[in-house]
Amino acid sequence: MARVGIFGLPNVGKTALFNALTGLQAPTAAHPYSTTEPNVGVAKVPDERLDRAAAVEQSAKIVRATLDLLDLPAMAGGSGGGFGGQFLGRLREMEALVGVLRAFHDEGVTDADSGTDPATQAENLLLELTLADADVFGRRTERSVKEAGSDPAKKAFAAAVQRASDHLAEGTPLRLGSWSIEDLAAFRDMAPLTLKPTVWVVNVAEDEANATGLCAAVETVVPGGDVVVALSAAIEEEAARLDPADRAELLEGLGLGEGALATMVRAIYSAVGLLSFFTVGPKEAHAWTVRRGATAPEAAGKIHSDLERGFIRAEVTPIEAVIEAGGWAQAKAAGKVRLEGKDYVVAEGDVIEVRFSV
């Protein structure tokens, strides 16, 4: 489960996006700052592979992977803007960020505090996050230099923080710098906002014909590696309130494809570096999330800590092999399941059964 913080300027559609992803109905309004306290919700990750595997296994229960979402009150626009300290603290707790950018005109929803140029908004938001990090690193630099004066072992830490502070003071996000593993370890307890993987959502009108061009403009001002997507939060919020059949019909009729949730899950997984693996059986078909590069014992630990501590081996096969064979037992009988040890790196779509001893 990844924790994702949604932020943006007033009236850009943050809460509409939150509602579209969670199916909740957090209040929205046409006036600025209608969100005064954070909204918290869970988005269930859609995965048709899990549904098909559950069907062949006749699983009694389906458990989907989830994203924890935090919708923060709007960042104030104009000079003297920014987040309150308490909201910045909440944002630092997140593993990834979603910046919502307004690219639509609506006479009923003022754009005085945001404008409708998504690239300009992205620049402003990045600057606010950079200034917030600069403040944290500036204060930490003063303290760490003093500590290094009396403890030579802390000199490397102080030097790393000083370099980051100087970088941020130039108005440059940390993601645009080059940092060693040791540097990143030194930064960890400060949870810098400008090091967090970020997805930028260009919130367009339903009939926007230049969504690709708007995304391209945003890509020129955000750090490389950030993911930029376009969607219409208002339409997606409306669709999320419908039952699955009507929702699919609406999305298809409007040419919106798979919808905001699937689009955002793919973008967040790409930005953070996540993948899905599965456990399947008659009792339960379960999707799990792990970071790319994780080993089999790490994946086992996602299921239960005892499985990681007592890990012996893992039985592994792609989920498509389970579906094609008609179930896990059938795939195993057909020789499609292999044994892997502690060094095995989990692949997207693996079905894993752990052998362990505690």
C-alpha positions in Angstrom: 0.0 0.0 0.0 1.5 3.3 -1.1 0.6 6.6 0.6 -0.1 9.4 -1.9 -0.7 13.1 -1.2 -2.8 15.2 -3.5 -2.0 18.9 -3.7 -2.6 22.0 -5.9 -3.8 25.6 -6.0 -7.4 26.6 -5.3 -10.3 25.4 -7.5 -8.1 23.1 -9.7 -10.2 19.9 -9.0 -8.1 18.2 -6.3 -11.1 16.9 -4.3 -13.0 16.0 -7.5 -10.0 13.8 -8.4 -9.9 12.4 -4.9 -13.6 11.5 -5.2 -13.1 9.9 -8.6 -10.3 7.7 -7.3 -11.9 6.6 -4.0 -15.6 6.7 -4.8 -16.2 8.9 -1.8 -18.2 12.2 -1.9 -15.9 14.7 -0.1 -17.5 18.1 -0.4 -16.5 20.3 -3.3 -17.6 23.9 -4.1 -17.1 26.6 -6.7 -15.4 29.0 -4.3 -11.7 28.7 -3.2 -10.5 26.9 -0.1 -13.7 24.7 0.2 -11.4 22.0 1.5 -10.3 23.2 5.0 -9.2 19.8 6.4 -7.5 16.9 4.7 -9.7 14.2 3.1 -8.4 10.7 3.6 -9.5 7.7 1.5 -8.5 4.4 -0.1 -8.5 3.6 -3.8 -8.8 0.0 -4.7 -6.5 -0.9 -7.6 -8.4 -2.5 -10.5 -6.7 -5.5 -12.1 -8.6 -7.8 -14.5 -5.9 -10.5 -14.1 -6.9 -10.8 -10.4 -10.6 -11.1 -11.4 -9.8 -13.8 -14.0 -7.6 -15.8 -11.6 -10.3 -15.6 -8.9 -12.8 -17.0 -11.4 -10.7 -20.0 -12.4 -9.9 -20.7 -8.7 -13.5 -20.0 -7.7 -12.1 -17.9 -4.9 -14.5 -17.1 -2.1 -12.9 -13.6 -1.6 -11.0 -11.1 -3.8 -8.6 -8.7 -2.0 -7.3 -5.8 -4.2 -4.2 -3.8 -3.7 -4.9 -0.3 -2.4 -3.5 3.2 -2.4 -3.9 5.5 0.6 -4.9 8.9 -0.6 -4.6 12.2 1.2 -6.3 15.3 -0.3 -4.8 18.4 1.2 -6.4 21.9 1.4 -5.3 24.1 -1.4 -2.0 25.9 -1.5 -2.6 29.7 -1.3 -1.9 31.4 -4.6 0.0 34.7 -5.1 2.7 36.2 -3.0 2.8 34.9 0.6 1.2 31.7 -0.5 2.1 28.1 0.3 0.9 25.5 2.7 0.5 25.8 6.4 3.2 24.0 8.4 0.8 21.2 9.6 -0.2 20.3 6.0 3.5 20.3 4.9 4.1 17.8 7.6 1.4 15.5 6.4 2.7 15.8 2.8 6.2 14.8 4.0 4.7 11.5 5.3 3.6 10.5 1.8 5.6 8.2 -0.5 4.5 10.0 -3.6 2.8 13.2 -4.6 0.0 14.1 -7.1 0.0 17.7 -8.2 -3.3 18.7 -9.8 -3.1 21.4 -12.5 -6.1 23.3 -13.9 -6.5 23.5 -17.7 -10.2 24.2 -18.0 -12.4 27.3 -18.1 -15.7 27.4 -16.1 -17.6 30.5 -15.5 -19.1 29.0 -12.4 -15.7 28.2 -10.8 -13.3 31.1 -10.4 -9.7 30.6 -11.6 -8.4 33.8 -10.0 -6.1 32.0 -7.6 -4.8 29.3 -10.1 -5.2 30.4 -13.7 -5.7 27.9 -16.4 -2.1 27.4 -17.6 -1.0 24.1 -16.2 2.7 24.6 -16.9 2.7 27.9 -15.0 0.9 26.2 -12.1 3.5 23.4 -12.1 6.3 25.9 -11.9 4.7 27.7 -9.0 4.0 24.5 -7.1 7.5 23.2 -7.6 8.9 26.5 -6.3 6.7 26.3 -3.2 7.9 22.8 -2.5 11.5 23.8 -3.1 11.2 26.8 -0.7 9.7 24.5 1.9 12.6 22.1 1.6 15.1 25.0 1.6 13.7 26.1 4.9 14.1 22.7 6.5 17.6 22.1 5.1 18.7 25.6 6.0 17.8 25.1 9.6 19.3 21.6 9.7 22.5 22.8 8.2 23.1 25.3 11.0 22.6 22.5 13.6 24.6 19.8 11.8 27.6 22.1 11.3 27.8 22.8 15.0 27.5 19.1 15.8 30.2 18.2 13.3 32.5 20.7 15.0 32.5 18.6 18.2 32.1 15.1 16.5 34.2 14.5 13.4 32.0 11.4 12.6 29.2 13.8 11.7 31.2 15.8 9.1 30.0 13.8 6.1 26.4 14.2 7.2 26.8 18.0 7.6 28.5 18.3 4.2 25.7 16.5 2.5 23.0 18.6 4.1 25.0 21.8 3.3 25.2 20.8 -0.4 21.5 20.1 -0.5 20.8 23.4 1.2 22.9 25.3 -1.3 21.1 23.5 -4.2 17.7 24.3 -2.8 18.7 28.0 -2.2 19.1 28.3 -5.9 15.4 27.4 -6.3 16.2 24.0 -7.7 14.3 20.8 -6.6 16.4 18.1 -5.2 15.2 15.7 -7.9 17.3 17.8 -10.4 20.5 17.1 -8.4 22.9 14.2 -8.3 23.0 12.5 -4.9 24.9 9.5 -3.6 23.4 6.7 -1.6 25.0 8.2 1.5 23.6 11.7 0.7 20.1 10.2 0.4 20.5 8.4 3.7 21.5 11.7 5.3 18.3 13.4 3.9 15.9 10.6 4.9 14.7 12.0 8.3 14.0 15.4 6.7 11.6 13.7 4.2 12.3 16.2 1.4 9.3 17.0 -0.7 11.3 17.6 -3.8 12.7 14.1 -3.8 9.3 12.4 -3.7 8.1 10.8 -7.0 5.4 13.0 -8.4 2.6 12.6 -10.8 1.2 15.7 -12.5 -2.5 15.6 -13.4 -3.6 18.1 -16.1 -7.3 18.6 -15.3 -8.9 19.3 -18.6 -12.4 20.1 -19.8 -14.5 17.2 -21.2 -14.1 18.4 -24.7 -10.4 19.5 -24.5 -8.8 18.8 -27.9 -5.2 19.7 -26.9 -4.6 17.5 -23.9 -1.4 16.0 -25.4 0.0 19.5 -26.0 -0.8 20.6 -22.5 0.9 17.6 -21.0 4.0 18.2 -23.2 4.2 21.8 -21.9 4.1 20.6 -18.3 6.8 18.0 -19.1 9.2 20.8 -20.0 9.0 22.4 -16.6 8.9 19.4 -14.2 11.9 17.2 -13.3 12.6 14.3 -15.7 11.1 11.1 -14.5 7.9 12.8 -13.3 4.8 11.4 -14.9 2.3 13.7 -16.5 -1.3 12.6 -17.4 -4.5 14.4 -18.5 -8.0 13.6 -17.4 -11.3 15.4 -16.7 -11.8 15.1 -12.9 -15.4 16.4 -13.0 -16.5 13.7 -15.5 -14.5 11.0 -13.7 -16.0 12.0 -10.3 -19.5 11.7 -11.9 -18.6 8.3 -13.3 -17.2 7.0 -10.0 -20.7 7.4 -8.5 -22.3 5.0 -11.0 -22.4 1.2 -10.8 -19.7 -0.6 -12.7 -21.8 -1.3 -15.8 -23.1 2.2 -16.2 -19.6 3.6 -15.4 -18.0 1.6 -18.2 -20.8 2.7 -20.6 -20.3 6.3 -19.7 -16.5 6.2 -20.0 -16.8 4.3 -23.4 -19.4 6.8 -24.7 -17.1 9.7 -23.8 -14.0 8.1 -25.2 -12.3 8.1 -21.8 -11.1 4.5 -22.0 -10.3 2.7 -18.8 -11.0 5.8 -16.6 -9.1 7.9 -14.0 -8.5 5.2 -11.5 -6.6 2.8 -13.8 -4.8 5.7 -15.4 -3.7 7.1 -12.0 -2.7 3.7 -10.7 -0.5 3.1 -13.7 1.1 6.6 -13.4 1.7 6.2 -9.6 3.2 2.7 -10.0 5.5 4.0 -12.7 6.6 7.0 -10.7 7.2 5.2 -7.4 8.5 2.0 -9.1 5.9 -0.5 -7.9 4.7 -3.8 -9.2 1.9 -6.3 -8.4 2.2 -9.9 -7.4 -0.5 -12.3 -6.3 -1.5 -15.2 -4.1 -4.4 -17.2 -5.3 -6.5 -20.1 -4.1 -10.1 -21.2 -3.3 -10.3 -19.2 -0.1 -8.8 -15.9 -1.5 -7.3 -14.2 -4.5 -5.1 -11.4 -3.2 -3.1 -8.7 -5.0 0.0 -7.3 -3.3 2.3 -4.4 -4.0 6.1 -4.3 -3.7 8.8 -2.1 -5.1 10.6 -3.1 -8.3 13.8 -5.0 -7.5 12.3 -6.6 -4.4 13.4 -10.1 -3.6 11.2 -13.1 -2.9 11.7 -12.8 0.9 10.7 -9.1 0.8 7.5 -10.1 -1.1 6.9 -12.8 1.5 7.1 -10.2 4.2 4.3 -8.2 2.5 2.1 -11.2 3.1 3.2 -11.8 6.7 6.4 -11.0 8.6 6.7 -14.7 9.6 7.0 -15.7 6.0 10.0 -13.4 5.5 11.7 -14.5 8.7 11.3 -18.2 8.0 11.6 -18.0 4.2 13.0 -21.2 2.6 11.9 -21.0 -1.1 9.1 -19.7 -3.2 7.0 -21.4 -5.8 6.5 -19.0 -8.6 4.7 -18.7 -12.0 3.1 -15.8 -14.0 -0.5 -15.2 -13.3 -1.4 -15.8 -16.9 0.0 -19.3 -16.6 -2.4 -19.9 -13.7 -5.4 -18.6 -15.7 -4.5 -20.6 -18.8 -4.0 -23.8 -16.8 -7.3 -23.3 -15.0 -5.8 -22.8 -11.6 -2.7 -23.0 -9.4 -2.9 -26.7 -8.8 -3.3 -27.3 -12.6 -0.4 -25.0 -13.4 1.8 -26.9 -10.9 0.7 -30.3 -12.3 1.6 -29.1 -15.8 5.1 -28.1 -14.7 4.5 -24.4 -15.0 5.5 -23.6 -11.4 9.2 -23.3 -10.6 11.2 -23.0 -7.3 13.1 -19.8 -6.5 15.4 -19.0 -3.7 16.2 -15.9 -1.6 17.9 -14.0 -4.4 15.0 -14.2 -6.8 13.8 -10.7 -7.9 10.0 -10.6 -8.1 8.5 -9.9 -11.5 5.3 -8.0 -12.4 2.4 -10.5 -12.4 4.1 -13.3 -10.4 1.9 -15.7 -8.4 3.9 -16.7 -5.4 3.4 -19.4 -2.8 6.0 -19.3 0.0 7.6 -22.3 1.7 8.8 -21.3 5.2 9.7 -22.5 8.6 9.4 -20.6 11.9 
